[in-house]
């Protein structure tokens, strides 16, 4: 899908009139929330694989093991790298 007035390969949405610090702060807030959800889903999936069924308390009290912690750390680093590459792209 293309949006009229924007190049499909490198769209430009802002003309500089928008305060970018505020926009960047909003982006980081959304990214933080997305990461919390991804992290929580990973724990949920791990518990479901282990137990087949869980309660909310199980989810709240579970502490991921070293393997999941390492995977999440690597996933988080890739997520932030992609995010920052998008911010820095010109």
C-alpha positions in Angstrom: 0.0 0.0 0.0 1.3 3.4 -0.8 0.2 6.7 0.7 -0.1 9.6 -1.7 2.8 12.0 -1.3 5.1 9.5 0.4 7.8 7.4 -1.2 7.2 3.7 -0.6 10.8 2.9 0.2 11.5 5.9 2.5 8.4 7.7 3.6 8.7 11.1 5.3 5.9 11.8 7.7 7.0 15.0 9.4 8.3 18.3 8.0 10.2 19.4 11.1 7.3 21.4 12.6 6.6 18.7 15.2 8.8 18.7 18.4 10.8 15.6 17.9 11.8 15.1 21.5 8.2 14.7 22.5 7.6 12.3 19.6 10.7 10.3 20.5 9.6 10.1 24.2 6.2 8.8 23.1 7.9 6.2 20.8 10.1 5.0 23.7 7.0 4.7 26.0 5.2 2.6 23.4 8.3 0.5 22.8 8.6 -0.1 26.5 5.0 -1.3 26.7 5.5 -3.5 23.6 8.6 -5.1 25.3 6.7 -5.7 28.5 4.0 -7.6 26.5 6.6 -9.6 24.6 8.4 -10.5 27.8 5.1 -11.5 29.5 4.0 -13.6 26.6 7.4 -15.5 26.6 6.9 -16.3 30.3 3.3 -17.3 29.6 4.3 -19.6 26.7 7.1 -21.2 28.9 4.6 -21.9 31.7 2.0 -23.3 29.4 4.6 -25.6 27.8 5.7 -26.8 31.2 2.3 -27.1 32.9 -0.4 -27.1 30.3 -2.5 -24.7 32.4 -1.7 -21.8 34.7 -3.3 -19.2 36.9 -2.6 -15.5 37.0 -0.7 -16.1 40.2 1.6 -18.6 38.4 2.4 -16.0 35.9 3.0 -13.3 38.4 5.3 -15.4 40.6 7.2 -17.2 37.9 10.9 -16.4 37.5 12.3 -17.3 34.1 15.3 -19.7 34.1 18.7 -18.8 32.7 17.9 -20.0 29.1 14.7 -17.9 28.8 16.5 -14.9 30.4 19.3 -15.1 27.9 16.9 -15.4 25.0 14.9 -12.5 26.2 18.0 -10.4 26.6 19.1 -11.2 23.1 15.6 -10.4 21.7 15.5 -7.1 23.7 18.9 -6.1 22.2 17.7 -6.8 18.7 14.4 -5.0 19.3 16.2 -1.9 20.6 18.7 -2.1 17.7 15.9 -2.1 15.1 14.1 0.7 16.9 17.2 2.9 17.1 18.1 2.2 13.5 14.7 3.4 12.5 15.1 6.6 14.6 18.6 7.3 13.2 17.7 6.6 9.5 17.7 9.6 7.3 
